[in-house]
């Protein structure tokens, strides 16, 4: 069981290999929600199959390219992402993006829990004839969240093992599903679909890339056991490769399914469309692996959320901090399953807001990393005015200002189910480019602002700023 919390991993214990990032990001994306988004690209965006493939390819490169870049900070600093963020925003300034990141994690964990519960209920109904009533739903949701908490509580070792096995097992059964669909699909109807507007392609890339962008603040958490000399190019390549290996076939599978079941966009249950399209011998094992994959993804999210809670001042062991988020996801999952209507619409709206929130942070953090940031392990954990990362009353004013400007700009251009920005009717707003505007504005502004005073002390692993080598 991993007992280390925010404290950086010493060089002597960094025995990981870059290649372990590949199954990590395969496992992080083995979700039925990619099928849901692929179906949405056809049903809601009106795209044809070739446009869907282009969207999946571009989204995996854009979204997880940023994830791979940010993960480099994990090998350099050996600490979780939101702890390293203290060096950029200041000890107090980091509380602002940290709080938003933590709240966003609630939403992501809730979506994971609900999706996994739907899949488990589908299996119970198919195998045992157990109806999905209120009591059964609550029990399954509780078991799902409990299993996620158990895996995440064990720590990075358990997550690595689960990611590797999940990649093999879920990947294998997904190939069987693809083979079945290839033989059962009316390809004339699929290939005859007309091309959708370019604006919907851009919007689709933004929606799908948001899933990758949401992992960026957490990516150093899974790279902090890698040696400090690990290649940035190799880390980014392993991250993008693992994601793309899943994105392309899963999104394509969802798009093909949607041709036969266009009512998916209005379904409360995101996995309801799988049963009618697959024979029982294939649907049941597939849904079982969906449940296992969603448990793993939720465990990874809870793992990172525990660190974020600790950076916000929860002075509890990592496993207990994970438990706080597990309880929150259980409560919110209950609400979403029993009161929210239109799962896909709610999910896309959530992803859009999530992308804007994280993109503003990514812009500042990535520019700071590319400038050659080195991390002082002592200053990262020192939250008093004596910390080298205290800056101006605890705030790195240039970083906080750039982040706020990017966040506001992105929200002004965003229109979702619950929120309409005043500039959402502009061209950029119609294309769903609020997330792109957020990262460009925050990165550009931070790049031209002067660095804050109070650079890290030398010694203890932080030897001042050095060029970032890829």
C-alpha positions, 0 to 999 in steps of 0.5 A, spaced: 500 500 500 502 506 498 503 511 504 506 517 500 502 523 500 504 530 497 511 529 499 516 528 493 519 521 491 526 521 492 531 520 486 533 513 489 526 510 489 524 513 482 525 506 478 519 506 474 519 506 466 516 511 461 513 505 457 508 504 463 505 510 461 502 507 455 498 502 459 496 507 464 493 511 459 490 505 455 486 504 462 484 511 463 480 511 457 477 504 456 470 507 458 463 506 454 463 513 454 467 514 448 462 510 445 457 515 447 461 520 444 462 517 438 454 516 437 453 523 439 458 525 433 453 522 429 446 523 432 447 530 434 453 533 430 451 530 424 458 527 422 459 521 417 464 516 419 470 519 416 469 525 419 468 521 426 475 518 425 478 525 423 475 527 430 477 522 434 485 522 431 485 530 432 482 529 439 487 524 442 493 528 439 491 535 442 488 532 448 493 527 450 499 531 447 497 536 453 497 531 458 503 528 456 507 535 456 504 536 463 506 529 465 514 531 464 513 535 471 512 529 474 518 526 473 522 533 474 519 534 481 517 527 483 510 530 486 503 530 484 500 535 479 497 540 484 503 540 489 507 542 483 502 547 481 504 551 488 511 553 485 507 556 479 501 559 483 504 560 490 502 557 496 495 561 497 494 562 489 494 555 488 488 554 492 484 557 487 485 553 481 486 547 486 479 548 488 476 548 481 480 542 480 477 538 486 470 540 484 471 538 477 473 531 479 467 531 483 463 531 476 468 526 473 467 521 478 460 522 479 459 521 471 464 514 472 460 512 477 453 513 474 456 509 467 459 503 471 452 502 475 448 502 469 453 497 466 453 493 472 445 493 472 445 491 465 449 485 466 444 483 472 438 484 468 441 480 463 444 474 467 439 474 473 433 478 471 434 483 477 430 489 475 434 496 476 429 499 481 431 504 486 434 499 491 438 495 486 441 501 483 443 504 490 446 498 492 450 497 485 452 504 486 455 503 493 459 497 491 462 500 485 464 506 489 467 502 494 471 498 489 474 504 486 476 507 493 479 500 495 483 500 488 485 507 489 487 507 496 492 501 495 495 506 491 500 507 484 502 499 484 495 497 484 493 502 479 499 500 474 497 492 475 490 494 474 491 498 468 495 493 464 490 487 465 485 492 463 488 494 457 489 486 455 482 484 457 478 490 455 482 491 449 481 483 447 473 483 448 473 490 444 476 487 438 470 481 438 465 487 438 468 490 432 468 484 429 461 482 430 459 490 428 463 489 422 459 483 420 452 485 422 452 493 420 449 495 414 455 499 411 451 502 405 447 506 410 453 508 414 458 510 408 452 513 405 451 518 410 453 525 408 458 529 411 456 534 416 458 542 417 466 543 418 463 547 424 461 541 427 467 537 426 471 543 430 466 542 436 466 535 436 474 535 437 473 540 442 468 535 446 472 529 445 479 532 447 476 535 453 476 528 456 484 528 455 484 535 457 481 533 464 487 528 465 492 534 465 492 536 472 493 529 474 498 526 469 504 528 474 501 523 479 502 517 474 509 520 472 512 522 479 516 515 480 519 516 473 527 518 473 528 525 473 532 524 466 526 521 462 525 523 455 519 528 455 518 526 447 518 519 450 513 520 455 508 524 451 509 519 445 507 513 450 501 518 453 498 520 446 499 512 443 495 509 449 490 514 448 489 513 441 489 506 441 483 506 445 480 513 442 479 511 434 476 504 435 471 506 441 469 512 438 468 509 431 464 503 434 459 508 437 458 512 431 457 505 427 452 503 433 448 510 433 446 509 425 442 503 428 440 506 434 439 514 433 435 514 439 441 514 444 442 522 444 435 522 448 437 516 453 438 516 460 442 510 460 448 511 456 449 503 455 442 502 454 444 501 446 449 496 447 444 490 449 440 490 442 446 490 438 450 485 441 448 477 442 448 475 449 454 471 449 458 478 447 454 483 451 455 480 457 462 479 458 463 486 454 459 489 459 462 486 465 469 489 462 466 495 462 464 495 469 471 493 471 474 499 466 470 504 469 472 502 476 479 503 474 478 509 471 474 512 477 480 509 482 485 513 478 480 519 478 479 518 486 487 517 487 488 524 484 483 527 487 486 525 494 492 529 492 488 535 490 484 535 497 491 535 501 493 541 497 487 544 499 489 543 507 486 536 508 491 534 513 489 527 513 492 520 510 492 520 502 487 514 503 482 518 507 483 524 503 481 519 497 475 517 501 472 524 502 471 524 494 468 517 494 463 519 499 462 525 494 461 521 488 456 517 491 452 522 493 452 526 487 451 519 483 445 518 487 442 525 485 444 524 477 441 517 476 434 519 480 433 526 478 437 528 472 434 527 465 438 526 458 445 523 460 448 525 454 446 532 454 448 533 461 455 529 460 457 533 454 455 540 457 460 537 463 465 536 459 465 543 455 465 546 462 471 542 464 475 543 458 475 550 459 477 550 467 483 545 466 485 549 459 486 555 463 491 552 468 494 548 463 496 554 459 500 557 465 503 551 468 505 548 461 509 555 459 512 555 466 514 548 465 517 550 458 521 555 461 525 550 465 522 550 472 525 546 477 522 544 483 524 545 490 521 539 494 522 543 501 518 549 498 513 545 495 511 542 502 512 549 506 506 553 506 508 558 511 511 565 509 518 562 509 517 558 503 520 560 497 514 559 493 510 564 498 511 570 493 507 576 494 503 574 500 502 567 498 500 569 491 504 568 484 501 574 481 502 574 474 500 566 474 494 567 478 492 573 473 494 569 467 489 563 469 484 568 471 484 571 464 484 565 461 478 562 465 474 568 464 475 568 456 473 561 455 467 562 459 465 568 455 465 564 449 462 557 452 454 555 451 452 549 455 446 546 458 446 550 464 450 556 462 451 561 456 457 566 456 455 573 453 460 571 447 457 564 446 454 567 439 460 569 436 464 565 431 469 562 436 463 560 441 459 557 435 465 552 434 466 550 441 472 554 442 472 556 449 477 551 451 482 553 446 481 561 447 482 559 455 489 556 454 491 561 448 490 567 453 492 564 459 499 561 456 500 568 452 499 572 457 503 568 462 509 568 457 509 576 456 509 577 464 515 577 468 517 571 473 515 572 480 520 573 485 522 568 490 525 562 485 526 556 489 532 555 493 538 551 491 539 544 493 535 538 495 533 537 488 531 544 486 537 547 483 534 553 479 531 553 473 534 549 467 532 548 460 527 543 459 529 537 454 525 533 450 
